[in-house]
Amino acid sequence: MANATNAVTRGVMGCNTKDLYRATGGKKGKVASLPEVAQEGLAVGKIAATHALNDSGTFTGNQDQVNQQIADATYEAAREVGKIFPWNW
């Protein structure tokens, strides 16, 4: 789960989760403490990632391989979302 969460954050925000909270003054693990536009971006990224994962079907391999496939699919979907937000223009 942490890999997928970080993948969404990297895709949408262009940084890892720890850096996002540090840069915005948010409280670790509390999305509500982030600026509203960041909350919105992450929410849209999670929705896109969920749809991408649902469309991906079954992942194969050992658990580490499956986890990496999930993180990769999540990142790619979130990266597309990230392109529409002003911090990526």
C-alpha positions, 0 to 999 in steps of 0.5 A: 500500500505504501508503494502505491500511495507514494506512486500516486504522490510522485505521479501527481505531485512530482515528489515523494510523499515525505517531501510533499508533507515537508514542503507544505507543512502538512502532518505526516499521514494526514491528507486533510493537513495538505493544501486543498489543491494538493488534496484534490490532485491526490484524490483524482490521482487515486481515482485514476489509479483505481481505474487503471488497476481495475483495467489491468486485470491480473498481475503475475509473479511473486509478491514483490513482482506483483507489488512492483506492477501495481506501483508502476500501473498506479504511477503511470495513471497518476502521472497522466493526472498530474499533467493537468494540475498547475504545478506541472505546467 
